[in-house]
């Protein structure tokens, strides 16, 4: 599977509900932010800040690759989501939040 591009990642996030919470300009100092909360939730999510949304999305992609096969909550979520296949990630993110919670927190 080929590495997703920043544009593909941003397009995926924009298709999800409340995408403006995951792609935004930081109100404090104007950095372009892309968060991982759209797939990892608030507890395990992280924000990537850069000079452009594309740079921040590249940082997110690198982060997700680093967590493939990592024995951690984020590693489990990355594996479960089907990353790097963004079609699978999209389907994963559309699931009901309680289904996700029950799988990882019970």
Backbone as XML, in Angstrom:
<?xml version="1.0"?>
<chain id="A" units="angstrom">
  <residue number="1" name="UNK">
    <atom name="N" x="0.850" y="-1.183" z="0.000"/>
    <atom name="CA" x="0.000" y="0.000" z="0.000"/>
    <atom name="C" x="0.893" y="1.243" z="0.000"/>
  </residue>
  <residue number="2" name="UNK">
    <atom name="N" x="0.567" y="2.184" z="-0.851"/>
    <atom name="CA" x="1.341" y="3.423" z="-0.925"/>
    <atom name="C" x="1.042" y="4.324" z="0.270"/>
  </residue>
  <residue number="3" name="UNK">
    <atom name="N" x="2.036" y="5.138" z="0.572"/>
    <atom name="CA" x="1.878" y="6.110" z="1.658"/>
    <atom name="C" x="0.809" y="7.138" z="1.266"/>
  </residue>
  <residue number="4" name="UNK">
    <atom name="N" x="-0.127" y="7.409" z="2.178"/>
    <atom name="CA" x="-1.117" y="8.450" z="1.886"/>
    <atom name="C" x="-0.442" y="9.813" z="1.755"/>
  </residue>
  <residue number="5" name="UNK">
    <atom name="N" x="-1.001" y="10.656" z="0.938"/>
    <atom name="CA" x="-0.487" y="12.022" z="0.805"/>
    <atom name="C" x="-1.167" y="12.914" z="1.834"/>
  </residue>
  <residue number="6" name="UNK">
    <atom name="N" x="-0.573" y="14.068" z="2.061"/>
    <atom name="CA" x="-1.172" y="15.039" z="2.982"/>
    <atom name="C" x="-2.559" y="15.448" z="2.490"/>
  </residue>
  <residue number="7" name="UNK">
    <atom name="N" x="-2.700" y="15.656" z="1.194"/>
    <atom name="CA" x="-3.994" y="16.048" z="0.643"/>
    <atom name="C" x="-5.038" y="14.962" z="0.883"/>
  </residue>
  <residue number="8" name="UNK">
    <atom name="N" x="-4.665" y="13.708" z="0.688"/>
    <atom name="CA" x="-5.605" y="12.610" z="0.929"/>
    <atom name="C" x="-6.026" y="12.561" z="2.393"/>
  </residue>
  <residue number="9" name="UNK">
    <atom name="N" x="-5.082" y="12.756" z="3.300"/>
    <atom name="CA" x="-5.407" y="12.755" z="4.726"/>
    <atom name="C" x="-6.334" y="13.918" z="5.064"/>
  </residue>
  <residue number="10" name="UNK">
    <atom name="N" x="-6.029" y="15.096" z="4.557"/>
    <atom name="CA" x="-6.880" y="16.255" z="4.825"/>
    <atom name="C" x="-8.276" y="16.044" z="4.241"/>
  </residue>
  <residue number="11" name="UNK">
    <atom name="N" x="-8.352" y="15.475" z="3.039"/>
    <atom name="CA" x="-9.654" y="15.200" z="2.427"/>
    <atom name="C" x="-10.459" y="14.219" z="3.271"/>
  </residue>
  <residue number="12" name="UNK">
    <atom name="N" x="-9.798" y="13.201" z="3.807"/>
    <atom name="CA" x="-10.476" y="12.237" z="4.672"/>
    <atom name="C" x="-11.055" y="12.946" z="5.899"/>
  </residue>
  <residue number="13" name="UNK">
    <atom name="N" x="-10.244" y="13.747" z="6.557"/>
    <atom name="CA" x="-10.699" y="14.439" z="7.772"/>
    <atom name="C" x="-11.865" y="15.367" z="7.454"/>
  </residue>
  <residue number="14" name="UNK">
    <atom name="N" x="-11.805" y="16.053" z="6.318"/>
    <atom name="CA" x="-12.866" y="16.992" z="5.939"/>
    <atom name="C" x="-14.200" y="16.298" z="5.701"/>
  </residue>
  <residue number="15" name="UNK">
    <atom name="N" x="-14.187" y="15.007" z="5.387"/>
    <atom name="CA" x="-15.431" y="14.254" z="5.170"/>
    <atom name="C" x="-16.101" y="13.864" z="6.489"/>
  </residue>
  <residue number="16" name="UNK">
    <atom name="N" x="-15.381" y="13.968" z="7.586"/>
    <atom name="CA" x="-15.900" y="13.524" z="8.879"/>
    <atom name="C" x="-16.651" y="14.651" z="9.597"/>
  </residue>
  <residue number="17" name="UNK">
    <atom name="N" x="-17.580" y="14.294" z="10.481"/>
    <atom name="CA" x="-18.279" y="15.323" z="11.263"/>
    <atom name="C" x="-17.282" y="16.120" z="12.115"/>
  </residue>
  <residue number="18" name="UNK">
    <atom name="N" x="-17.578" y="17.377" z="12.294"/>
    <atom name="CA" x="-16.773" y="18.279" z="13.127"/>
    <atom name="C" x="-15.326" y="18.368" z="12.669"/>
  </residue>
  <residue number="19" name="UNK">
    <atom name="N" x="-15.121" y="18.303" z="11.366"/>
    <atom name="CA" x="-13.744" y="18.347" z="10.832"/>
    <atom name="C" x="-13.024" y="19.637" z="11.219"/>
  </residue>
  <residue number="20" name="UNK">
    <atom name="N" x="-13.770" y="20.703" z="11.436"/>
    <atom name="CA" x="-13.147" y="21.975" z="11.816"/>
    <atom name="C" x="-12.445" y="21.885" z="13.173"/>
  </residue>
  <residue number="21" name="UNK">
    <atom name="N" x="-12.771" y="20.870" z="13.962"/>
    <atom name="CA" x="-12.079" y="20.666" z="15.229"/>
    <atom name="C" x="-10.727" y="19.970" z="15.033"/>
  </residue>
  <residue number="22" name="UNK">
    <atom name="N" x="-10.549" y="19.362" z="13.872"/>
    <atom name="CA" x="-9.335" y="18.589" z="13.610"/>
    <atom name="C" x="-8.412" y="19.238" z="12.581"/>
  </residue>
  <residue number="23" name="UNK">
    <atom name="N" x="-8.915" y="20.256" z="11.897"/>
    <atom name="CA" x="-8.119" y="21.056" z="10.960"/>
    <atom name="C" x="-8.473" y="22.508" z="11.248"/>
  </residue>
  <residue number="24" name="UNK">
    <atom name="N" x="-7.542" y="23.242" z="11.822"/>
    <atom name="CA" x="-7.860" y="24.617" z="12.202"/>
    <atom name="C" x="-6.576" y="25.444" z="12.379"/>
  </residue>
  <residue number="25" name="UNK">
    <atom name="N" x="-6.764" y="26.735" z="12.452"/>
    <atom name="CA" x="-5.682" y="27.667" z="12.775"/>
    <atom name="C" x="-5.697" y="27.869" z="14.287"/>
  </residue>
  <residue number="26" name="UNK">
    <atom name="N" x="-4.550" y="27.710" z="14.913"/>
    <atom name="CA" x="-4.455" y="27.910" z="16.361"/>
    <atom name="C" x="-4.777" y="29.369" z="16.684"/>
  </residue>
  <residue number="27" name="UNK">
    <atom name="N" x="-5.756" y="29.604" z="17.551"/>
    <atom name="CA" x="-6.135" y="30.986" z="17.859"/>
    <atom name="C" x="-5.084" y="31.750" z="18.657"/>
  </residue>
  <residue number="28" name="UNK">
    <atom name="N" x="-4.179" y="31.050" z="19.303"/>
    <atom name="CA" x="-3.175" y="31.730" z="20.125"/>
    <atom name="C" x="-2.022" y="32.300" z="19.318"/>
  </residue>
  <residue number="29" name="UNK">
    <atom name="N" x="-1.528" y="31.548" z="18.347"/>
    <atom name="CA" x="-0.353" y="32.030" z="17.620"/>
    <atom name="C" x="-0.370" y="31.733" z="16.125"/>
  </residue>
  <residue number="30" name="UNK">
    <atom name="N" x="-1.514" y="31.322" z="15.592"/>
    <atom name="CA" x="-1.689" y="31.244" z="14.153"/>
    <atom name="C" x="-1.117" y="30.029" z="13.442"/>
  </residue>
  <residue number="31" name="UNK">
    <atom name="N" x="-0.634" y="29.033" z="14.154"/>
    <atom name="CA" x="-0.107" y="27.825" z="13.504"/>
    <atom name="C" x="-1.252" y="27.041" z="12.863"/>
  </residue>
  <residue number="32" name="UNK">
    <atom name="N" x="-0.937" y="26.323" z="11.817"/>
    <atom name="CA" x="-1.891" y="25.424" z="11.172"/>
    <atom name="C" x="-1.872" y="24.108" z="11.945"/>
  </residue>
  <residue number="33" name="UNK">
    <atom name="N" x="-3.018" y="23.680" z="12.432"/>
    <atom name="CA" x="-3.098" y="22.481" z="13.275"/>
    <atom name="C" x="-3.937" y="21.396" z="12.613"/>
  </residue>
  <residue number="34" name="UNK">
    <atom name="N" x="-3.444" y="20.171" z="12.735"/>
    <atom name="CA" x="-4.183" y="18.975" z="12.343"/>
    <atom name="C" x="-4.065" y="18.017" z="13.518"/>
  </residue>
  <residue number="35" name="UNK">
    <atom name="N" x="-5.204" y="17.507" z="13.989"/>
    <atom name="CA" x="-5.158" y="16.620" z="15.147"/>
    <atom name="C" x="-5.423" y="15.170" z="14.747"/>
  </residue>
  <residue number="36" name="UNK">
    <atom name="N" x="-5.032" y="14.271" z="15.635"/>
    <atom name="CA" x="-5.322" y="12.851" z="15.437"/>
    <atom name="C" x="-6.593" y="12.448" z="16.176"/>
  </residue>
  <residue number="37" name="UNK">
    <atom name="N" x="-7.284" y="13.398" z="16.770"/>
    <atom name="CA" x="-8.462" y="13.088" z="17.576"/>
    <atom name="C" x="-9.600" y="12.502" z="16.758"/>
  </residue>
  <residue number="38" name="UNK">
    <atom name="N" x="-9.623" y="12.713" z="15.453"/>
    <atom name="CA" x="-10.694" y="12.167" z="14.626"/>
    <atom name="C" x="-10.693" y="10.644" z="14.638"/>
  </residue>
  <residue number="39" name="UNK">
    <atom name="N" x="-9.536" y="10.009" z="14.904"/>
    <atom name="CA" x="-9.504" y="8.549" z="14.972"/>
    <atom name="C" x="-9.107" y="8.040" z="16.351"/>
  </residue>
  <residue number="40" name="UNK">
    <atom name="N" x="-8.371" y="8.823" z="17.123"/>
    <atom name="CA" x="-7.880" y="8.353" z="18.420"/>
    <atom name="C" x="-8.663" y="8.907" z="19.603"/>
  </residue>
  <residue number="41" name="UNK">
    <atom name="N" x="-9.526" y="9.874" z="19.376"/>
    <atom name="CA" x="-10.304" y="10.473" z="20.456"/>
    <atom name="C" x="-9.500" y="11.496" z="21.240"/>
  </residue>
  <residue number="42" name="UNK">
    <atom name="N" x="-10.161" y="12.177" z="22.153"/>
    <atom name="CA" x="-9.517" y="13.224" z="22.945"/>
    <atom name="C" x="-8.459" y="12.679" z="23.887"/>
  </residue>
  <residue number="43" name="UNK">
    <atom name="N" x="-8.676" y="11.492" z="24.421"/>
    <atom name="CA" x="-7.748" y="10.929" z="25.397"/>
    <atom name="C" x="-6.388" y="10.621" z="24.766"/>
  </residue>
  <residue number="44" name="UNK">
    <atom name="N" x="-6.392" y="10.023" z="23.586"/>
    <atom name="CA" x="-5.144" y="9.612" z="22.949"/>
    <atom name="C" x="-4.739" y="10.534" z="21.797"/>
  </residue>
  <residue number="45" name="UNK">
    <atom name="N" x="-5.548" y="11.553" z="21.515"/>
    <atom name="CA" x="-5.272" y="12.434" z="20.388"/>
    <atom name="C" x="-4.134" y="13.403" z="20.658"/>
  </residue>
  <residue number="46" name="UNK">
    <atom name="N" x="-3.576" y="13.901" z="19.570"/>
    <atom name="CA" x="-2.473" y="14.858" z="19.645"/>
    <atom name="C" x="-2.637" y="15.855" z="18.498"/>
  </residue>
  <residue number="47" name="UNK">
    <atom name="N" x="-2.150" y="17.060" z="18.687"/>
    <atom name="CA" x="-2.230" y="18.089" z="17.657"/>
    <atom name="C" x="-0.850" y="18.309" z="17.036"/>
  </residue>
  <residue number="48" name="UNK">
    <atom name="N" x="-0.831" y="18.410" z="15.720"/>
    <atom name="CA" x="0.410" y="18.667" z="14.986"/>
    <atom name="C" x="0.322" y="20.072" z="14.416"/>
  </residue>
  <residue number="49" name="UNK">
    <atom name="N" x="1.351" y="20.866" z="14.674"/>
    <atom name="CA" x="1.347" y="22.276" z="14.287"/>
    <atom name="C" x="2.485" y="22.549" z="13.316"/>
  </residue>
  <residue number="50" name="UNK">
    <atom name="N" x="2.164" y="23.303" z="12.257"/>
    <atom name="CA" x="3.163" y="23.600" z="11.226"/>
    <atom name="C" x="2.785" y="24.905" z="10.527"/>
  </residue>
  <residue number="51" name="UNK">
    <atom name="N" x="3.551" y="25.238" z="9.500"/>
    <atom name="CA" x="3.300" y="26.458" z="8.740"/>
    <atom name="C" x="2.185" y="26.302" z="7.716"/>
  </residue>
  <residue number="52" name="UNK">
    <atom name="N" x="1.767" y="25.059" z="7.452"/>
    <atom name="CA" x="0.658" y="24.800" z="6.528"/>
    <atom name="C" x="-0.081" y="23.556" z="6.997"/>
  </residue>
  <residue number="53" name="UNK">
    <atom name="N" x="-1.314" y="23.407" z="6.547"/>
    <atom name="CA" x="-2.077" y="22.213" z="6.890"/>
    <atom name="C" x="-1.431" y="20.962" z="6.293"/>
  </residue>
  <residue number="54" name="UNK">
    <atom name="N" x="-0.846" y="21.109" z="5.104"/>
    <atom name="CA" x="-0.197" y="19.965" z="4.467"/>
    <atom name="C" x="0.994" y="19.481" z="5.291"/>
  </residue>
  <residue number="55" name="UNK">
    <atom name="N" x="1.793" y="20.401" z="5.812"/>
    <atom name="CA" x="2.934" y="20.011" z="6.658"/>
    <atom name="C" x="2.449" y="19.328" z="7.941"/>
  </residue>
  <residue number="56" name="UNK">
    <atom name="N" x="1.404" y="19.868" z="8.533"/>
    <atom name="CA" x="0.860" y="19.265" z="9.755"/>
    <atom name="C" x="0.287" y="17.881" z="9.459"/>
  </residue>
  <residue number="57" name="UNK">
    <atom name="N" x="-0.362" y="17.715" z="8.311"/>
    <atom name="CA" x="-0.901" y="16.403" z="7.927"/>
    <atom name="C" x="0.229" y="15.400" z="7.703"/>
  </residue>
  <residue number="58" name="UNK">
    <atom name="N" x="1.339" y="15.838" z="7.136"/>
    <atom name="CA" x="2.506" y="14.950" z="6.961"/>
    <atom name="C" x="3.027" y="14.492" z="8.323"/>
  </residue>
  <residue number="59" name="UNK">
    <atom name="N" x="3.031" y="15.384" z="9.289"/>
    <atom name="CA" x="3.458" y="15.017" z="10.642"/>
    <atom name="C" x="2.520" y="13.973" z="11.237"/>
  </residue>
  <residue number="60" name="UNK">
    <atom name="N" x="1.221" y="14.133" z="11.000"/>
    <atom name="CA" x="0.235" y="13.159" z="11.467"/>
    <atom name="C" x="0.478" y="11.796" z="10.811"/>
  </residue>
  <residue number="61" name="UNK">
    <atom name="N" x="0.712" y="11.788" z="9.516"/>
    <atom name="CA" x="0.962" y="10.533" z="8.799"/>
    <atom name="C" x="2.204" y="9.851" z="9.353"/>
  </residue>
  <residue number="62" name="UNK">
    <atom name="N" x="3.276" y="10.614" z="9.562"/>
    <atom name="CA" x="4.505" y="10.050" z="10.154"/>
    <atom name="C" x="4.205" y="9.437" z="11.518"/>
  </residue>
  <residue number="63" name="UNK">
    <atom name="N" x="3.422" y="10.142" z="12.327"/>
    <atom name="CA" x="3.044" y="9.676" z="13.666"/>
    <atom name="C" x="2.297" y="8.346" z="13.579"/>
  </residue>
  <residue number="64" name="UNK">
    <atom name="N" x="1.358" y="8.268" z="12.653"/>
    <atom name="CA" x="0.587" y="7.037" z="12.503"/>
    <atom name="C" x="1.486" y="5.880" z="12.070"/>
  </residue>
  <residue number="65" name="UNK">
    <atom name="N" x="2.407" y="6.143" z="11.150"/>
    <atom name="CA" x="3.341" y="5.088" z="10.744"/>
    <atom name="C" x="4.205" y="4.626" z="11.912"/>
  </residue>
  <residue number="66" name="UNK">
    <atom name="N" x="4.646" y="5.558" z="12.745"/>
    <atom name="CA" x="5.474" y="5.180" z="13.905"/>
    <atom name="C" x="4.722" y="4.289" z="14.880"/>
  </residue>
  <residue number="67" name="UNK">
    <atom name="N" x="3.411" y="4.353" z="14.863"/>
    <atom name="CA" x="2.617" y="3.573" z="15.811"/>
    <atom name="C" x="2.101" y="2.249" z="15.254"/>
  </residue>
  <residue number="68" name="UNK">
    <atom name="N" x="2.404" y="1.947" z="14.007"/>
    <atom name="CA" x="2.046" y="0.626" z="13.478"/>
    <atom name="C" x="2.834" y="-0.410" z="14.277"/>
  </residue>
  <residue number="69" name="UNK">
    <atom name="N" x="2.130" y="-1.401" z="14.797"/>
    <atom name="CA" x="2.731" y="-2.475" z="15.602"/>
    <atom name="C" x="3.313" y="-1.995" z="16.933"/>
  </residue>
  <residue number="70" name="UNK">
    <atom name="N" x="2.987" y="-0.790" z="17.359"/>
    <atom name="CA" x="3.445" y="-0.288" z="18.649"/>
    <atom name="C" x="2.474" y="-0.779" z="19.721"/>
  </residue>
  <residue number="71" name="UNK">
    <atom name="N" x="2.990" y="-1.324" z="20.791"/>
    <atom name="CA" x="2.155" y="-1.864" z="21.860"/>
    <atom name="C" x="1.685" y="-0.723" z="22.765"/>
  </residue>
  <residue number="72" name="UNK">
    <atom name="N" x="0.628" y="-0.053" z="22.317"/>
    <atom name="CA" x="0.080" y="1.083" z="23.055"/>
    <atom name="C" x="-1.356" y="1.300" z="22.607"/>
  </residue>
  <residue number="73" name="UNK">
    <atom name="N" x="-2.055" y="2.172" z="23.308"/>
    <atom name="CA" x="-3.418" y="2.506" z="22.911"/>
    <atom name="C" x="-3.451" y="3.038" z="21.483"/>
  </residue>
  <residue number="74" name="UNK">
    <atom name="N" x="-2.578" y="3.980" z="21.172"/>
    <atom name="CA" x="-2.550" y="4.547" z="19.824"/>
    <atom name="C" x="-2.156" y="3.478" z="18.808"/>
  </residue>
  <residue number="75" name="UNK">
    <atom name="N" x="-1.190" y="2.645" z="19.135"/>
    <atom name="CA" x="-0.799" y="1.566" z="18.236"/>
    <atom name="C" x="-1.958" y="0.634" z="17.932"/>
  </residue>
  <residue number="76" name="UNK">
    <atom name="N" x="-2.741" y="0.310" z="18.959"/>
    <atom name="CA" x="-3.913" y="-0.545" z="18.758"/>
    <atom name="C" x="-4.944" y="0.132" z="17.870"/>
  </residue>
  <residue number="77" name="UNK">
    <atom name="N" x="-5.149" y="1.421" z="18.078"/>
    <atom name="CA" x="-6.121" y="2.167" z="17.270"/>
    <atom name="C" x="-5.661" y="2.258" z="15.826"/>
  </residue>
  <residue number="78" name="UNK">
    <atom name="N" x="-4.379" y="2.544" z="15.605"/>
    <atom name="CA" x="-3.848" y="2.615" z="14.241"/>
    <atom name="C" x="-4.058" y="1.273" z="13.533"/>
  </residue>
  <residue number="79" name="UNK">
    <atom name="N" x="-3.745" y="0.182" z="14.226"/>
    <atom name="CA" x="-3.918" y="-1.148" z="13.627"/>
    <atom name="C" x="-5.392" y="-1.426" z="13.341"/>
  </residue>
  <residue number="80" name="UNK">
    <atom name="N" x="-6.240" y="-1.148" z="14.316"/>
    <atom name="CA" x="-7.675" y="-1.399" z="14.172"/>
    <atom name="C" x="-8.279" y="-0.567" z="13.042"/>
  </residue>
  <residue number="81" name="UNK">
    <atom name="N" x="-7.759" y="0.639" z="12.836"/>
    <atom name="CA" x="-8.324" y="1.539" z="11.829"/>
    <atom name="C" x="-8.024" y="1.108" z="10.398"/>
  </residue>
  <residue number="82" name="UNK">
    <atom name="N" x="-7.012" y="0.261" z="10.215"/>
    <atom name="CA" x="-6.649" y="-0.167" z="8.866"/>
    <atom name="C" x="-5.638" y="0.726" z="8.176"/>
  </residue>
  <residue number="83" name="UNK">
    <atom name="N" x="-5.080" y="1.685" z="8.903"/>
    <atom name="CA" x="-4.060" y="2.565" z="8.328"/>
    <atom name="C" x="-2.912" y="1.718" z="7.797"/>
  </residue>
  <residue number="84" name="UNK">
    <atom name="N" x="-2.355" y="2.015" z="6.635"/>
    <atom name="CA" x="-2.425" y="3.248" z="5.849"/>
    <atom name="C" x="-3.525" y="3.313" z="4.789"/>
  </residue>
  <residue number="85" name="UNK">
    <atom name="N" x="-4.447" y="2.353" z="4.778"/>
    <atom name="CA" x="-5.556" y="2.392" z="3.827"/>
    <atom name="C" x="-6.581" y="3.410" z="4.325"/>
  </residue>
  <residue number="86" name="UNK">
    <atom name="N" x="-6.619" y="4.582" z="3.701"/>
    <atom name="CA" x="-7.486" y="5.655" z="4.187"/>
    <atom name="C" x="-8.960" y="5.346" z="4.003"/>
  </residue>
  <residue number="87" name="UNK">
    <atom name="N" x="-9.312" y="4.475" z="3.072"/>
    <atom name="CA" x="-10.714" y="4.062" z="2.952"/>
    <atom name="C" x="-11.134" y="3.293" z="4.201"/>
  </residue>
  <residue number="88" name="UNK">
    <atom name="N" x="-10.245" y="2.437" z="4.696"/>
    <atom name="CA" x="-10.534" y="1.698" z="5.926"/>
    <atom name="C" x="-10.560" y="2.637" z="7.128"/>
  </residue>
  <residue number="89" name="UNK">
    <atom name="N" x="-9.657" y="3.601" z="7.157"/>
    <atom name="CA" x="-9.639" y="4.580" z="8.254"/>
    <atom name="C" x="-10.955" y="5.357" z="8.265"/>
  </residue>
  <residue number="90" name="UNK">
    <atom name="N" x="-11.424" y="5.757" z="7.096"/>
    <atom name="CA" x="-12.696" y="6.481" z="7.019"/>
    <atom name="C" x="-13.838" y="5.633" z="7.571"/>
  </residue>
  <residue number="91" name="UNK">
    <atom name="N" x="-13.921" y="4.377" z="7.165"/>
    <atom name="CA" x="-14.974" y="3.486" z="7.664"/>
    <atom name="C" x="-14.851" y="3.305" z="9.181"/>
  </residue>
  <residue number="92" name="UNK">
    <atom name="N" x="-13.624" y="3.185" z="9.663"/>
    <atom name="CA" x="-13.376" y="3.055" z="11.105"/>
    <atom name="C" x="-13.886" y="4.284" z="11.848"/>
  </residue>
  <residue number="93" name="UNK">
    <atom name="N" x="-13.616" y="5.447" z="11.317"/>
    <atom name="CA" x="-13.984" y="6.697" z="11.985"/>
    <atom name="C" x="-15.481" y="6.961" z="11.948"/>
  </residue>
  <residue number="94" name="UNK">
    <atom name="N" x="-16.189" y="6.339" z="11.045"/>
    <atom name="CA" x="-17.637" y="6.520" z="10.967"/>
    <atom name="C" x="-18.369" y="5.684" z="12.000"/>
  </residue>
  <residue number="95" name="UNK">
    <atom name="N" x="-17.673" y="4.763" z="12.650"/>
    <atom name="CA" x="-18.332" y="3.885" z="13.617"/>
    <atom name="C" x="-18.869" y="4.679" z="14.804"/>
  </residue>
  <residue number="96" name="UNK">
    <atom name="N" x="-19.776" y="4.062" z="15.490"/>
    <atom name="CA" x="-20.366" y="4.650" z="16.682"/>
    <atom name="C" x="-19.312" y="4.775" z="17.780"/>
  </residue>
  <residue number="97" name="UNK">
    <atom name="N" x="-19.246" y="5.912" z="18.432"/>
    <atom name="CA" x="-18.233" y="6.177" z="19.457"/>
    <atom name="C" x="-18.308" y="5.171" z="20.606"/>
  </residue>
  <residue number="98" name="UNK">
    <atom name="N" x="-19.496" y="4.697" z="20.939"/>
    <atom name="CA" x="-19.623" y="3.748" z="22.050"/>
    <atom name="C" x="-19.082" y="2.375" z="21.682"/>
  </residue>
  <residue number="99" name="UNK">
    <atom name="N" x="-19.188" y="2.007" z="20.404"/>
    <atom name="CA" x="-18.597" y="0.757" z="19.939"/>
    <atom name="C" x="-17.078" y="0.806" z="20.102"/>
  </residue>
  <residue number="100" name="UNK">
    <atom name="N" x="-16.480" y="1.923" z="19.751"/>
    <atom name="CA" x="-15.035" y="2.093" z="19.881"/>
    <atom name="C" x="-14.647" y="2.074" z="21.363"/>
  </residue>
  <residue number="101" name="UNK">
    <atom name="N" x="-15.385" y="2.805" z="22.179"/>
    <atom name="CA" x="-15.085" y="2.868" z="23.623"/>
    <atom name="C" x="-15.126" y="1.473" z="24.234"/>
  </residue>
  <residue number="102" name="UNK">
    <atom name="N" x="-16.178" y="0.732" z="23.929"/>
    <atom name="CA" x="-16.319" y="-0.605" z="24.508"/>
    <atom name="C" x="-15.175" y="-1.526" z="24.110"/>
  </residue>
  <residue number="103" name="UNK">
    <atom name="N" x="-14.686" y="-1.412" z="22.906"/>
    <atom name="CA" x="-13.613" y="-2.284" z="22.424"/>
    <atom name="C" x="-12.308" y="-2.031" z="23.166"/>
  </residue>
  <residue number="104" name="UNK">
    <atom name="N" x="-11.973" y="-0.771" z="23.402"/>
    <atom name="CA" x="-10.665" y="-0.455" z="23.961"/>
    <atom name="C" x="-10.664" y="-0.155" z="25.455"/>
  </residue>
  <residue number="105" name="UNK">
    <atom name="N" x="-11.801" y="0.121" z="26.027"/>
    <atom name="CA" x="-11.798" y="0.564" z="27.422"/>
    <atom name="C" x="-12.477" y="-0.406" z="28.377"/>
  </residue>
  <residue number="106" name="UNK">
    <atom name="N" x="-12.988" y="-1.518" z="27.874"/>
    <atom name="CA" x="-13.637" y="-2.467" z="28.790"/>
    <atom name="C" x="-12.851" y="-3.765" z="28.844"/>
  </residue>
</chain>
